[in-house]
Structures are given as C-alpha cells and as structure tokens.
Amino acid sequence: MPRTFTTQEVAARVGVTPTTLRRWVKTGLVPGADGSAWSPAEAAHARIVARLRDRGHSIEQIRTATLEGRLAFGYVEDLLPGTSGERTLKEAAKETGLEPALITRIYAAMGFSTQGLERISEDDLQFLRYGAATLAAGLPLIAFLQLCRVYGQALAQIADAEVRLFHLYVHEPLMREGMPGVEIAEQMEGLARELMPLASPIMDHVHQRYLHHFVEQDVIGHMESDADGTPLDLGRLRVAIAFADLAGYTRLTEEQGEEEAVGAVERFVEAVESTLPDDARVIKTIGDEVMVVGSDAAGLVDWAVGFQVLHPERPLPRIGVHYGETLYRDGDYYGREVNLAARVAARSAGGEVVVTRPLVDLSGHHLEFERIGEVRLKGFTEPTELYLARRAAEDDD
C-alpha cells in the first residue's frame, strides 16, 4: 500500500503551517488532496506551490497554472527516491570509513549541494559505500574525484535533457489539447512509471559499449604515444586536437533565422560524429564549434581533409588541427596546445583545413601542405608556422 503522510508531516517538509496547507487544498492549489492523508505526489505538488509562493507568485496565478497542468510534474516526483534521510554526516563517515571532509569533497565533485549532508538518506549512504569500495579497490583519490566530476556533469546533463524533452514532447502537447490539470498529471505519471525503469538499463548498455571501445583505443594510443620516446608527466597526454565550426554561422542566423541555423549546426555536429576515426571523439560543442581529440594525429588530419571534400555546401566548415602535450582533467583537455589549436582554427576560412608544423611531419604523402608562413596568433608571443592541408594532386582522381 502506498505510503501516505499527515498534514503535519507535509507541513514540516514544505516549510509552511498545517493551516496554510489546508487552505491550499480548499482553494484548489493541490488537487486531489483531502487535507488529511497526503500521497507522495500531493506532497511534492505542495512543495512546488510553496516554492512558487516564495518567489512571489500569487494564489490565483498558481491555481490557474495547476488547473492548466503546468505544475503536473509534481505528480511524477513520487516515482523518484527521496533525498531526505535520518543519518548524520558523522554517522555516514563511521559506517563507510570515509572522513567527513572527504564525503563533502565527493558531494561537491558530483555537483550535489553539500547542505544535503545535514541528513543523509539510505540511498545516498549506499552511494557512499560504493565510493568507499572503489577507493579500497585501489583507485587513487585524485582519479576517483575526477570520475565523480565527470559522472556528475554527464548525468546532470542527461537528467536535464530527460526532463526538458519530456516537457517539450509530452507535457506541452497535453496542455495544448486543453486536458484538465489532474488528467495531465495522471497521464504523465503513468508514462513516467513505464519509462523510468528503462533508463538505467539503456545507459548501462551504452556505458559498457563505450568502455569496450575506449579500452581498446587506449591500448593502441599508448603504444603509439610511447613510440615518441619522450616521457610525459603524470596526468598529461599527447594528442591531436581539432577545432571545427561553420564559417558565416552568425550571418546565417540573421538571414534565415534561429531554427534554420540550429538545424545546420545539428547536421554539422552529426556529420562530424559519424565520420570521425575510431580513436577520435567529440569532447565538447560550444554553439557551432566542435572540439575533437584523437590519438592518431595523421588520422585526424586525413579526416579533416576528407570532411571538407564531402561537405562543400554552405555554410562551409573550417577546421584547425594541432598536435601536442595536454593536461587531462575531468574528461577534458587543457593547456597551451589546446588554446593553440583553437587559434589555428580561427585563422582558417570556410572549406579550409589549417594545421601546424608537427602535423605536416606526421602526415602521409597522400596529402600536400601549402605553407602559409609564420603567423602570430592571438595570445601567443611566438609565431606559429601554419599550413593549408589538402589532398595531393594525384589523389584528386
């Protein structure tokens, strides 16, 4: 039987008086509640009402939003595990063997509010047990905390996308149909109840697939990197870095509108992702710019030149590639060489691939390089030797 809460329990959770809760029920702010036994969904909805009141929204505005179904997400919340708990930070530290300060660092790395450590739930305690076991197995703390940050950032993006896409393609259409708020909530809860158990198995499968891929690429990449003969400091990797974007993207936005421009960016990013060599991957996208990293420098230049040949339509891509030693942190790459690669890309024009001298030396004879000259790039005191990369003349047929 589903758990219910008393008015006093809900009032304590929401931060209002029982009298206020009863008034909200009477005025229709919390549909379905009878003012005595509260379901988790009704309690979640009451908490949303309280937050809206704190932000200055009137009773009438909230009532209208409730009737129109705009607050229906509150009824999905009862499907999620609670975040409140009964354990203190000291108790959690004693049970897991993790120092309180380390637990705070883990929470901060994940992106969780450390205020939540005042009371730790059983689910959070189990999460900390997993963390303690990971460290006990031998993973260095510096690596574990970086993994926590990567997990937190990636999963926050996933959760944000899940909620926003559910809102855009499920919640909004139901509201546009004029369906009453309670019916919207019921439909959304039913659909969420079916979909949510599927998310973890899907993500687990994708995770396993990518682990298999990157373990293999890491072995090959290390062998090729070690062949250079120069040892790297701990935490550093020698990689090829490419930045690519669309020339004239701002003008396209002005001339054809945001929808068309965003569509062009989506097609561009999809084309990049689908054509990259196995050892390379998209690290991040910022607007129409894509950052790509790969362990095979020659292969990344081959890709860049081939990509330009296959995508002659406007807006034309422009690509800059550099090779050097980078600092690896939290799933991203930092340092002078990354900044240099970005500046190289900024000097290229639509349809061009501009590379630095190390790429000329590493690439095969099927490509030719036209020397641009030594160029002083923004932010760098020493000039950088730049080249235009293209297929060799005999390779054009």
C-alpha positions in Angstrom: 0.0 0.0 0.0 1.4 3.4 -1.0 2.7 5.4 1.9 0.8 8.5 3.0 1.7 11.5 5.1 -0.2 13.5 7.6 -0.8 17.2 7.2 1.7 17.9 10.0 4.4 15.8 8.2 3.8 17.5 4.9 3.8 21.0 6.5 7.2 20.2 8.1 8.6 19.1 4.7 7.2 22.0 2.8 8.0 24.6 5.4 4.5 26.0 6.0 1.9 25.6 8.7 -0.8 22.9 8.6 -3.4 25.7 8.4 -1.8 27.0 5.2 -1.8 23.5 3.7 -5.5 23.1 4.4 -6.2 26.5 2.8 -4.3 25.4 -0.3 -6.4 22.2 -0.5 -9.6 24.2 0.0 -8.7 26.7 -2.7 -7.7 24.0 -5.2 -4.0 24.6 -5.3 -3.3 20.9 -4.5 -5.9 19.0 -6.5 -6.8 15.5 -5.2 -5.7 16.2 -1.6 -8.3 15.9 1.1 -6.3 17.7 3.7 -5.7 14.7 6.0 -3.8 11.8 4.2 -1.3 13.1 1.7 0.2 10.9 -1.1 3.9 11.5 -2.1 2.7 13.2 -5.3 0.4 15.6 -3.5 3.2 16.4 -1.0 5.6 17.0 -3.9 3.0 19.3 -5.5 2.6 21.2 -2.2 6.3 21.8 -2.2 6.2 23.3 -5.7 3.4 25.6 -4.6 5.4 26.7 -1.6 8.4 27.5 -3.8 6.3 29.5 -6.2 4.8 31.4 -3.3 8.3 32.2 -2.0 9.2 33.5 -5.5 6.2 36.0 -5.3 3.6 34.2 -7.4 0.0 34.9 -6.4 -2.5 32.3 -5.3 -4.6 33.0 -8.4 -1.6 32.5 -10.7 -0.7 29.2 -9.1 -4.3 28.0 -9.2 -4.5 28.8 -12.9 -1.2 27.0 -13.5 -2.4 24.0 -11.6 -5.7 23.8 -13.5 -3.9 24.1 -16.8 -1.5 21.3 -15.9 1.6 23.4 -15.9 2.6 22.1 -12.5 1.9 18.5 -13.3 5.5 17.4 -12.9 4.9 17.4 -9.1 2.9 14.2 -9.6 5.9 12.5 -11.2 8.1 13.2 -8.3 6.7 10.4 -6.2 8.4 7.9 -8.6 11.8 9.2 -7.6 13.7 8.1 -4.4 13.6 10.6 -1.6 16.6 12.7 -0.8 15.8 13.3 2.8 17.2 11.0 5.4 17.9 10.2 9.0 21.7 9.7 9.1 24.1 12.4 10.1 27.4 13.1 8.3 29.3 11.7 11.3 27.3 8.5 11.2 27.8 8.1 7.5 31.5 8.6 7.9 31.7 6.0 10.6 29.7 3.4 8.6 31.6 3.9 5.3 35.1 4.6 6.7 35.3 7.9 4.7 36.3 11.0 6.5 33.6 13.7 6.8 35.8 16.1 4.8 36.2 13.5 2.0 32.4 12.9 1.9 32.0 16.7 1.5 34.5 16.7 -1.4 32.8 13.8 -3.1 29.4 15.6 -2.9 30.9 18.8 -4.2 32.7 16.9 -7.1 29.4 15.3 -8.1 27.7 18.7 -8.1 25.4 18.0 -5.2 24.7 20.6 -2.6 26.7 20.0 0.5 23.8 21.3 2.5 22.2 17.9 1.9 24.8 16.4 4.2 22.8 17.6 7.2 20.7 14.5 6.8 21.8 11.6 4.6 19.3 9.2 3.0 19.8 5.4 2.8 20.2 5.8 -1.0 23.0 8.4 -0.5 24.6 6.2 2.1 24.7 3.3 -0.3 26.3 5.6 -2.9 29.0 6.5 -0.3 29.6 2.8 0.3 30.2 2.3 -3.4 32.7 5.2 -3.3 34.5 3.7 -0.3 34.7 0.3 -2.1 36.1 2.0 -5.2 38.9 3.6 -3.2 39.6 0.4 -1.2 40.0 -1.4 -4.5 43.0 0.8 -5.3 41.7 3.7 -7.5 43.8 6.8 -6.5 41.8 9.5 -4.8 42.7 12.1 -7.5 41.3 9.8 -10.2 38.2 9.0 -8.2 37.3 12.6 -7.6 37.8 13.4 -11.3 35.5 10.5 -12.2 32.9 11.9 -9.7 33.0 15.2 -11.5 32.7 13.6 -14.9 29.8 11.4 -13.7 28.1 14.4 -12.1 28.4 16.6 -15.1 27.3 14.0 -17.6 24.4 12.7 -15.6 23.2 16.2 -14.8 23.1 16.8 -18.5 21.2 13.6 -19.1 18.7 14.3 -16.3 18.2 17.8 -17.6 17.6 16.6 -21.1 15.2 13.9 -19.9 13.1 16.4 -18.0 13.1 19.1 -20.8 12.4 16.6 -23.6 9.6 15.1 -21.6 8.2 18.6 -21.0 8.5 19.6 -24.7 7.1 16.5 -26.3 4.7 15.1 -23.7 3.7 17.8 -21.2 3.3 20.7 -23.7 1.1 18.7 -26.2 -1.2 17.6 -23.4 -1.7 21.2 -22.3 -2.3 22.3 -25.8 -5.1 19.7 -26.1 -6.9 21.5 -23.2 -6.8 18.5 -20.9 -7.5 19.2 -17.3 -4.6 19.5 -14.9 -5.3 16.4 -12.9 -5.7 14.2 -16.1 -2.4 15.6 -17.4 -0.7 14.7 -14.1 -2.2 11.2 -14.3 -1.1 10.6 -17.9 2.4 11.9 -17.2 2.8 9.8 -14.1 1.6 6.7 -16.0 4.1 7.3 -18.8 6.9 8.1 -16.5 6.2 5.0 -14.5 6.8 2.9 -17.6 9.8 4.8 -19.0 11.9 5.5 -15.9 12.8 1.8 -15.2 14.2 1.6 -18.8 16.6 4.5 -18.4 19.2 2.7 -16.3 19.5 -0.5 -18.4 19.8 1.7 -21.6 22.6 3.8 -20.0 24.3 0.7 -18.6 24.4 -0.9 -22.1 25.8 2.3 -23.7 28.4 2.6 -21.0 29.6 -0.9 -21.5 29.8 -0.4 -25.2 31.9 2.7 -24.9 34.1 1.1 -22.2 35.0 -1.7 -24.6 35.7 0.8 -27.3 37.9 3.2 -25.3 39.9 0.4 -23.5 40.9 -0.8 -27.0 41.7 2.7 -28.2 43.7 3.4 -25.0 46.0 0.4 -25.5 46.7 1.4 -29.1 47.1 5.1 -28.3 49.6 4.4 -25.5 51.7 2.3 -27.8 51.8 5.0 -30.4 52.4 7.8 -27.9 55.2 5.8 -26.2 56.9 5.4 -29.6 57.7 9.1 -29.4 60.3 8.3 -26.8 59.6 11.3 -24.6 58.1 10.5 -21.2 55.1 12.5 -20.1 54.3 13.9 -16.7 51.5 12.2 -14.7 48.1 13.5 -15.8 49.3 14.5 -19.3 48.5 13.1 -22.7 50.0 13.7 -26.2 47.1 14.0 -28.6 45.9 15.7 -31.8 43.4 18.4 -31.3 41.0 19.7 -33.9 38.5 22.6 -33.7 35.8 22.9 -36.3 33.0 25.3 -36.8 30.8 26.8 -39.6 32.1 29.9 -41.4 29.3 32.5 -41.6 27.2 31.0 -38.9 26.2 34.4 -37.4 25.2 35.7 -40.8 23.2 32.5 -41.4 21.3 33.1 -38.2 20.5 36.7 -39.2 19.4 35.8 -42.7 17.5 32.6 -42.2 16.5 32.6 -38.5 17.5 30.6 -35.5 15.6 27.4 -36.4 17.4 27.0 -39.7 20.8 28.0 -38.2 20.4 25.5 -35.3 19.3 22.8 -37.9 22.6 23.5 -39.8 24.6 23.1 -36.6 22.9 19.8 -35.7 23.6 18.4 -39.2 27.2 19.6 -38.9 27.8 18.0 -35.5 26.1 14.8 -36.6 28.3 14.7 -39.7 31.4 15.2 -37.5 30.5 12.5 -35.1 29.5 10.0 -37.7 32.7 10.4 -39.8 35.4 10.6 -37.1 38.1 7.8 -37.0 37.7 5.2 -34.2 40.4 6.8 -32.0 38.9 10.3 -32.0 35.8 11.7 -30.3 34.0 14.9 -29.8 35.0 16.4 -26.4 32.5 19.2 -26.4 30.5 21.6 -28.5 30.0 25.3 -27.9 27.5 26.8 -30.3 28.6 25.8 -33.7 32.1 24.9 -32.6 33.2 21.3 -32.1 36.4 20.2 -30.2 37.7 16.8 -31.3 40.7 14.9 -29.8 42.3 11.8 -31.2 45.5 9.8 -30.5 46.3 9.3 -34.2 47.5 12.7 -35.5 47.8 11.6 -39.1 44.4 10.0 -39.0 42.8 13.2 -37.7 44.3 15.3 -40.5 43.1 12.7 -43.0 39.6 13.0 -41.5 39.7 16.8 -41.6 40.7 16.9 -45.3 38.2 14.3 -46.2 35.4 16.0 -44.3 35.9 19.2 -46.3 35.7 17.3 -49.5 32.5 15.6 -48.5 30.8 18.8 -47.2 31.0 21.5 -49.9 27.6 23.0 -49.1 27.3 26.3 -47.3 27.8 27.3 -44.5 31.3 25.8 -45.1 33.1 24.2 -42.2 36.5 25.5 -41.2 39.0 23.3 -39.3 42.2 23.8 -37.5 44.4 20.9 -36.2 47.4 20.8 -33.9 49.4 18.1 -32.1 50.9 18.4 -28.6 51.0 17.6 -24.9 47.9 18.4 -23.0 46.7 18.3 -19.4 43.9 15.8 -18.9 41.3 16.7 -16.2 37.7 15.6 -15.6 37.3 14.1 -19.1 38.5 17.3 -20.8 41.8 18.6 -22.2 43.6 21.8 -21.1 46.8 23.7 -21.7 48.7 25.8 -24.2 48.4 23.3 -27.0 44.6 23.2 -26.8 44.5 27.0 -26.9 46.8 27.0 -29.8 44.6 24.6 -31.7 41.6 26.9 -31.2 43.6 29.8 -32.5 44.7 27.9 -35.6 41.0 27.1 -36.4 40.1 30.8 -36.0 42.7 31.6 -38.8 41.1 29.2 -41.3 38.5 30.1 -43.8 35.4 28.2 -44.9 36.4 25.0 -46.7 40.0 25.1 -45.4 42.0 22.8 -43.1 44.9 24.7 -41.4 47.5 22.7 -39.5 50.7 23.3 -37.6 54.2 22.0 -38.4 54.0 18.8 -36.2 51.1 17.6 -38.3 53.0 18.1 -41.6 55.8 15.9 -40.3 53.4 13.2 -39.1 51.0 13.0 -42.1 51.3 10.7 -45.1 52.4 11.5 -48.7 48.8 11.4 -50.0 48.3 14.9 -48.6 50.1 18.1 -49.6 50.7 21.1 -47.4 50.9 24.7 -48.6 52.9 26.8 -46.3 51.1 29.9 -45.1 54.0 31.2 -43.1 54.8 32.1 -39.5 51.7 33.7 -38.0 51.4 35.5 -34.7 48.3 34.0 -33.2 46.3 35.9 -30.6 47.5 35.3 -27.1 50.9 33.8 -28.1 54.2 35.7 -28.2 56.0 33.4 -30.6 54.8 33.0 -34.2 53.3 29.6 -35.3 54.1 28.0 -38.6 50.8 27.3 -40.4 50.0 25.2 -43.4 46.9 24.6 -45.6 46.3 20.8 -45.9 44.7 19.2 -48.9 44.7 16.0 -50.9 47.8 15.6 -53.1 47.2 16.4 -56.8 47.5 12.8 -57.9 45.0 11.8 -55.2 42.2 14.0 -56.6 41.1 11.4 -59.2 
